[in-house]
């Protein structure tokens, strides 16, 4: 049987069968490329011959991080099925909406979610269920191998990734084999992903950050992927510091690095072996960058989104300190614009919405042609992110375009104010939202978590901001809370913040 061009696991099983492909850190299971390939082949054969999964059928997975999820992903690829990882943090009504949209032929699930899976299967008419665990192990060890793979093209759909969505229902971003290819090219060029890479996966695999930065590219290059079932800052630091593990690459959102930087183990962890420590998903406060820099690790900021597969911008290591705060310059074969409300380019140094175009961009959203049409202009994807370009051509992601609020006629970007808040020694977490004001239209409200054992007042916070920001950017009120609401990737969830602490 010939190896399809997209099947990196089979390729490396042929060339370097004994090399380590994947480690499931929760269970200690280790798979060489040969054993990984064997398991995937048996699973693919079972999916086609026993479960009856056909070309373009969707196969959904509801599970915390596990190497089993990768096996489902690659098995789907071999038979031309479409892989759909589900956000397990969503409530069942939210998952029902997603499943009604993609209509999977099968739901694969972790035993932890047995009751949820069975309820969803009944509600959504899913005829086939498959749990991870003993039954799945029997399939991947004992079933006959797949005898014939599907000859896919770069334009064929590999995956549907449902975005978290700030309003309305989540959208299913279509991810093609070609998008995965270009993301691997970008990962090699911009992050040094190679055969020698040992990647520590911190983010959930239902998110593009966990799946594609850099798990999939590392598999493509023949490196090793270590997967945490759930992010644990202390355990992550232990793994990073262990020379026997040899972690070279990782990627996280600012919260991952913030929580690791606040952990007692951080000051004794050797981080010098990290070839690439990427951070993205939200603007990164300077204090987080400086905390890691003082330990000898340069956090390289980047930018991407589900719809771009995802790498778009990365700040080179040699510029990471000098251009702290920038997301870097564009990836190979990418085109970018920063435009105003009228769709025309704004001058350098001015803030507008970032639009992108390139071969790594989604062709649209599953079964939502109207949403797809509204998201593009002449092939340019509207990212929804506010950005500016400086006089050296470096891009700065200012904030989410929708998170900006207008106070007294002036645009205020919460990330700028949040960056100042994080400079206060007593603040553990902070976020800014806009709330209605009779005089100014909207004003800022700071939502703050104070570090354990310390105290802080509203007046002290406003005074700290007044020493560093223009008057119209100052928060007009402060509320204190025990923790900020975050989504499954660790990003602060602004819609929940607005609901809890915004206008009543």
N, C-alpha and C positions, 0 to 999 in steps of 0.2 A: 504494500500500500504506500503510495507516495505521500510526502508530507506537505500539507497546504502551506502557502507562504506565510499565513498569519499564525501558524501554530508553533510558537517559540518553545513550548515545553517539549514537543516531539523533536524539534530541531536539536536542542541541547541534550536531550536523552540520547540522540544518535552520536553527537560529537564528544560530549563529556558526561557520560551517564552517572559517574560516581560523585559529581559535584553537588554540593548542597543547594537545593532549590528553596525549601521552605521549612520554617520551624513554627509550630504552634506552641507559643510560650505557656499557655494555660495548662496544656496537657503534657508538654515535653516531647510531642511527636516531631520527628525529623524526617524529611523526605528528600532523597536524592532526586536528580532529574529523571533517572530511570524509574524509580518507584512512583514518582509523581505522574509520569507519563503512563505507566501501567494502570494506575488507579483511574486516571481520567479516561483512558481508553475503555476500561470495563464499565465505568459509569455512563459514558456516551453510548456504548452498545446497549446497555439496559434501558436508557431513556428512549432509544429508538425502537428496539424490538419488544420490550416488555411494557413500557409505559406508553408507547405509541406517540411520542413527541415528534412532530413533523416540522418541516421547513417553516421558519418564521413563527412557530408557536412561541409564546412567552413562558418562561420558567422563572417564577418569583422565589426569592429567598428571604426568610424572616429569621435572623439569627445575629447574636453578637459576633464579634470578629473570631474567625476560625479559618484555618487553611482549607477546610472543607468547602468554604464558599468559593475559593479560587478553583477548586475541582469542578464545581457546578459551572462556573463561568467558562472554563476552557472546554468542558464537555459540551456545553451549548454551542460553542464555536465550531466544534467538529461535526455537528449534525445540522448546523444552520438555524438553530433555535436562538431566541433572543433572551438574554440574561437581564433580570429585573431585581436588583437588590432593594429591600424595603427598609425604611427607617423604623426600627423597632421602638423608638421613643414616642412615636405617634400613637394616639388613641385608636381603638378599633374603628370608630366611625370615620376617622381620617384615612385609615388604611383601606376601608371599604371603598371610599371614593377613588383611591388610586387603583385598586384591583378592578373596579368597575370600568376604569378608563383603559387599562392595558389588557384585561380579560385573560389572565394566564391559564395555560392548560394544566399547570402543576404548581403547587406550593411546597417548597422545601423549607423545613423549619427546625429550629433548635428545640430539644425536648422541654426546655424551660418555658417555651411558648406553646405547648401542646393545646391547652384550652383555647388560647387566642386563635391558633391556626384552624382548629376545628370549627370555631364559631365563624371565622372569616370564610372558610370553605363553603359552609352551608349558606351564608348570606350572599356570597358572590357566585355560587354555582360552580365552584372549582372541583372537578371530578377526581383529581389525583393529588394525594398527599404523600410526602416522603420525609420522615424525620431523620435528622442526623443522629448518630449513636450506633448501636449494634447493627441495626438493619442496614444502615448506610455503609458500615464497614464490610458487611457481608457482600454487598453489591460491588464495592470497589476492590474486593479481594478475590471473589469467586465467580462473578459473572463473566461470560465470554467477551472477548475484545470486540470493539467496533471493527467491521471489515471494510467499510468504505466511508471516507469523509466527504464533506460537501465542498465543492469548489466555489468559494465566495470571492467577491470583488471588493475593492477598496470602498465602494459606495454602499455595500450591504450593511445592514444594521447589526451591530454587535451587542449593544446594551441600551436600555432605557434607564436614565437616571432622573428620578423625580426631585426637582429642586424644592428647597424648604418653603419658598413662597412667602412673601411678606403680607400679601393680601390674597383673598380668594383661595381657590384650590391649587395644590401643587401642579406644576407642569412637568410633563415627561420629556426631557431633552433627549433627542435621538443621537446616539453615539455610534459612529461607523467604524469599521476596521481601518479606514484611512485616517480618521481622527486619532486613533490609537497609535498608528504608525508615526504620524507627525509629532505627537506628544513625546514619543520615544526619541525622535531626532532632537527635539528641543531639550529633553532631559539630558541627553548625552552632551550636547553642545554647551548648555547653560549651567548644568549642575554636576558634570563629570561622572554621570552614571556609566558604569562599565562592567565588565565581567568580574572585576574584583570588588564590586560594591556589596556591602552588607547593610541592608536597609532595615531600620527599626520602625515598624508601622505603629503609629500612635492613634491615628484617626479612624473612625468607623468606615467599614468597607462599603456601606451604602452611599457614601459621599465621594465625590470625585477626588477630594484631597487624600482619602485613604486608599482608594482604588488605583488612582493614576499618578499620584505624587508620593512615592515613586514605585509602588508595588509592580504595576504592569510593566513600566520601562525596565526595571531591574530584571524581571523575568525575561524580557526581550533580549537583554544583554547577557543573560546567563549568570547573573549574580544570585545572592541569597536574600530572601525576604523573611524577616522575623516579625510575627504578628502578636500584638497584645490583645487579649480578649476585651479589656477595657483599660483606659489610660490610668496609670498609677505613677505619680511623679517620682516617688522613692524608688520603685522598681525600675523605672526608665533610667534613672541616674545610675543605678547599680549596673545595668546592662551596658550603658555608655562607658562607664569607667572600667569595665572588665576587659583586659587585653585578650583574654581567651575568647570572648564573643566577637570583638573586633568591629564594632559598629562604625561605619564610615559615613552613612547618610541617614538623615531623618528630616521630617517635615512636620510642622505643627502650626496651629493658630497661636496668636499671642498668649492666650490663656495657658496653653501647655508650657511655654517657656516661663511665664510668670509663676506658675505653681511649682515648677521645678526649681526656679531661682529662689523661691521662698522656703524650700524644703531644707531641713538640717543637713542632709547628705550632700547638698550642692557644693559647699565649700571644700569638701574633701574628694570631689569627683574629678578625675583627670578627663578633660574634654578635648585634649589636644589631638586625638586621633580622628576627630570628625573632619571629613573632607568637605562635606556640605551640610550645613544646618540651616534649612530653609524655614521662613516664616511668612505667612500670608493669611488671607481670609478676612482681614480687617487691618486698618492702620495700626502699626505697632508703636506703643509709647516709647519714648527715648530711654526711659529708665530701665525697661526690659532689655533693650539693646546694650546699654552700658553695663548692666549687671553681668551679662554673659561675656562681654568684651573684657571685663576685668579678670575673668577666669581664663581668658585666652581663646575663647570661641567667638568667631565672627558670625553673627546671624545675618544671613543674606535674605533680604526682603524680596518678595516676588508678588506677582499678581496673576490671577486667572479666575475662571469661573466654569461651572459645569458645562456651559454651552461652548467653551473653547477647548475642552478636552484635557487639562485646563490651562497649561502654561502659555502665558502671553508676554509677561515681563519678568526679568530677573535682574537684580543688581549684582554685578560682578564682585568677587571677593575683594579685589584690590580697591574697589570704590565703596565698599560697605560702610566704612567709617566716615570717609570724606563726604559721602552723599547719604548719610543716615536719614531715613525718612522717605527716600525715593524707592519706588518699586523697580527702578532700573530702566533698561532700554528694550526695544521689541525683540522678540524671537525671530529666527530666520523665517523668511517668507511671510512675515506678518506686515500688514498695513494698519496704520492707526490715525485717527483724527480726534481732536478735541473740539466739540461744536457747541454753539449756543442753542437757545430755544428755537431759533429759526432754521437750524440745521446747517449753518455756515460756520467755517472754522474761526475760532477765537484766536487773538494774538498770543504769542508766547508769554507765559507768566499769568495769563488769565484763566479762570476756572470755567470749565464747561463739562459736558457729558462725553465720556470716552466711547468712541465707536471703533470697531475692529473688523478686519476682513482678512481671510486667509484660508488655506486648505484644512486647517484644524478646527474650523467653525462648524457647528451643528447645521444641518439642513432644515431644522425646525423642531416643532413639538408634536409628540405623538397625538394624532387625531384632533389637533387644534389648529386648523389652517388660519383662522382669524387671528389667533394669538401670534402665530408664526409671521403672518403678513405685517402685523403691527410692530414686530420686533426688529424688522429689517427695513433699510432704505437703500435701494440700488445695491444690494448685496452687503451693506454695512450693518453689522449687528450692534444694536443699541445696548450697551452694557448696563446702564442704570447707575454707573459710578461717576462721581464728580472727580475730575482730574485736571492737572495742569502740566505743561512742559516748560522746563527752565531753558536758559539760553545755551546750555550744553547738550540739550536733547534728552535729558533725563525726565522720566514721567513720575509724577507724584499723585497718588490716589488720595484725594482729600477726604472723601467720605462717600457713603451711599447718596446718590442724587436725591432720593426720596427722604433721607434723614435730615437734609438741610432744612433749616427754618429761617424765616425772614423776620428780623426784629428792627422796627423803626426804619424799614426800607433797606437794611443791610443783610446780606447773606451771612448766616452763621453755620459753620460746619462743626458738628459735635466732636468729631475726632480731635480737632485742634484744642478744644477746651479740655477734653479728657486727657490729652497728653500733658497739659499743665497740672491737672489734678493728680496724676500719677507721680508727679515730682514731689508731692508732699509726703514726708516720711511716715505719717500716721495713716495714710490711705492704702488699703489693701486692694479694693476694687472701686471703680467709678464709671459712671455713664451719664450722658447729658441727653435730655429730650426737650423738645419745644412744647410749651403750653400756652394757652390763650391768655392774652393780656389786653385790657380795654385801651390802654394808652399806646402800646408799642405793636399791637397785633399778635406777636408771639415773643416770649422770653424763655431763657433757658432754666431748666430745673435739673439740679445735680442729684443723682441717686448714688449714695456713697456707702461703702462697707469699710469700717474702721478696723485696723489691725488689732488682734487680741491684746488686752492689757493696756491699750492706749485710749485716750479720749480726744474728742474733737467737737467743735461747735460750728454752727452755721456761719457765724460771723468770721471765725478763723478761716474757713474755707473760702468765703467771698473775698476776704482780705488777701489771701494767697493768690487767688485768680487776678485780683485788681493790680497786683504788683507785676503781672506778667502778660496781661491781655488788655485789649481795647475795651472801653467801658460797655459798648453794646454787646460784647461777647460774654459778659459776666453772668453767671447764674443768678437769678433773682430769688431763688429758693433752693433749699437743700432738704432732702429726706434721707434718713438713715435706715438701712436694712441689713439683714444678716448675710445675704448673698444675692448676687445678681442672677436673674434668670438667663440661662444659656441654652443654646440648641445642642444637638448631639455632637457637633464638632467642637464645642467649647466657645463659640462666638456668642457675645451678648445678644439676646433676642429682644430687639427694640419694640416690636409690637406688644410683647408681654409687658415690657416696662411701661409703655404708654397706657396700657390697659390698667395696670396696677397703680401707677403714680402720676398719670397725666390728667387731662381734663376730666372732670366728673360730670 
